[in-house]
Amino acid sequence: NREVRVVLPADAAHADRDVVIDYTLAGRAIDAGLLVHEGADANYFLLLAQPPARVQAAEVVPREYVFIVDVSGSMHGFPLAAAKALLRELIGRLKPTDTFNVIPFAGGHAALHPASVPASGENVERAIRFLDGQNGSGGTELLPALRTALAMPADDGRARSFVVVTDGYVTIEKEAFELVRASLGKANLFAFGIGSSVNRFLIEGLARAGRGEPFFVLNAQQAEAEAARLRAMIEQPVLTRMRLKFDGFDAYDLDVP
């Protein structure tokens, strides 16, 4: 049975509380459903695309991670130490089938590789050695690093995720949000705020613009737990670069998560 009808009792139909319906997925395939509400001036719809109850290893789309890492002067000391601990966890636990790249930024930036490389043992060790050599100095030029990351050649067969790691001491929040928002469809973006005085407005704004999630690492001890939380969210992608086509009607004000 693929259909359930829910009816509120008459005395609760106009209640001033939310109606919460909890359900679990039982199917073995990706499934979709459409909810439609007919209004007086316009009609509204909600399209749900859901993963199967259990994802088989063969169904997981290959993954690419681009780490955009703040190594500026404000990161000197324990923020940079916490960032290094975080990246050791994230990069060190990539699968050999994954690809990745690292773009450190301060007053300038330069990608570790021209394009993402396989997460082989050699490449992972090289990236960790490279990050360990960063000392934290110079200004904080986030926008050019973001532009470089977004312009990197992409493999359409991979689920791409950008991971920004910074204390957020920049003055271009609005420009950064607009740049990330304009690039939706290319990748998701996750933002890690590092240190005890993080610019939460920037971190949360970047994550919202990139349809990702904000994370906060206030000390090096939290790095492992927050890295694990990110991995749990993105380690089993089953759909990537989805497209919607509308036939016979116009759709506007779309909000795609």
Secondary structure, 3 states (H helix, E strand, C coil): CCCCCCCCCHHHCCCCCCCCCCCCCCCCCCEEEEEEEECCCCEEEEEEEECCCCCCHHHCCCEEEEEEEECCHHHCCHHHHHHHHHHHHHHHCCCCCCEEEEEEECCCECCCCCCCEECCHHHHHHHHHHHHCCCCCCCCCHHHHHHHHHHCCCCCCCEEEEEEEECCCCCCHHHHHHHHHHCCCCCEEEEEEECCCCCHHHHHHHHHHCCCCEEEECCHHHHHHHHHHHHHHHCCCCCCCCCCCCCCCCCCCCCCC
